Amino acid sequence: MVKQILKKILMVSGSISSQKLLRNLVIKELSKIQPNPGLSNTRLRRIAANSLFISIETLTREGETKVFQINCPVCGEHLKEVKNKTIWNGTVTLGFRCPICGYWTGKKNRIPSRYIFHYTP
């Protein structure tokens, strides 16, 4: 049900530049169907990331962390290592990339700060 509402909203507007605005629009449509609908920002973002008709542009800031992330902060998918071969035929990990939404991070952790949702027909 949330996917259909997302599709309807994004078909009309084309793109929405705020996760908060998108959530408010979806809640407004959901409240027509059921009273007091509950939808968190994380759940909305994960539903949108796994939809074929939505692309998410993630604006990030750099931050230092002591532990590398295992799961993607955008969609929750397991991050894959990006590796490179050395001249001595070894491998080195350059960073991590999400196979679903395209989020990536390197030595400095990239922390999502804004999400822009686009309709892709």
N, C-alpha and C positions, 0 to 999 in steps of 0.2 A: 504494500500500500504506500509506503514512504517513497519507493522508487517511482511509482506513477506520479505522485505529487511533485517529486523533484524534477521529473521529466517535463511535466506541465509548466512548472515555474520557469525552468531554464529555457524551454522552447519560446516562451513569451519574451523573456528579458535578454536571452543570448548569453550573458555572463553576469555574475554577481561577485562583487569585490570584497565581501566580508562573510565570514562564517556565521557571525551573530545575526546579520541581516537575513541570510538564507534560512537559518533556524527559525527566526521569527515568522518568516513567510510560510514555512512548512507547518509550524505549530498553528498558525492562523487557518490554514486549509484543513489540518487534522481536526481542529476543534469543531468544524462543521459536521464531521462524521461522528466523533465521540467526544464526550465532555472530559475536560482536564487531561489532554494527551501528554504523555511524557516522552521526551526525546532529548538525549544529551548531545552535546557538541561532538563528542568522540564517536558516538554511534552514527550520527548523521554523516560525519566525515568518512567513516569506514564504509557506509552504504554507498556514498557517492564515489569513493575510490574504486569500489568493486563493480560499478555500473559501467557498461560499455559506452554509453552516450554522454558521459561526463568526463572532462579532463580537469585535473586540479593543478593549478600553478601555485607553488609553495615559495613564499619569500622567507628568507632565513637570516639569522644573525649568527656570528661566530661566538663560541663559548668554549671554555676549557672544562673537560670532565675527566674524572679519574678512571671511569669504567666505560668501555665502549658499549654502545647500544646493541642489543641482539635483535630486537623487533623495531620495525619502522614506526616512528612517531606519528606519521600521517595515516597509514592504513592498518597497521598492526602486523603486517606480513614479516616473515623472517628475512633479515638483510643478508645479501650474498656478498662474499668477499670479492674485491677487485684486486687481482694479482698481476704482477709483472715479473718477467724473467730477468735475472741478473747476468752479468757477463761471465760469471763462474757457473752458470747453469743451475742456479738456485732460484727460489721464488721469494718475493717480498710482497706483503699486503700493502696496497696503496690506500685503500679505503673500503667503504661498503656502499652497496646500491640496492634499492628495492626493486624487485622485478615487476611489481604491480603498478605503482604510482610514479616511479622514477626518482624518488628522493635519494640523495646521496650524501655521504659525509666522508671526510678524510681524517688527517691527523688532528685538526681542530674540529670539534664537534659543531655541526650546523644545527641550530635550534630553530624550529619553525616559529615564525612570528605573525604571518598573515597567509590566509588561503584565498585564492581566487578560483571560482568555479566557472567553467566554460561548458556550453552545450556543444557537443560534437555529433552531427547527424551520421 
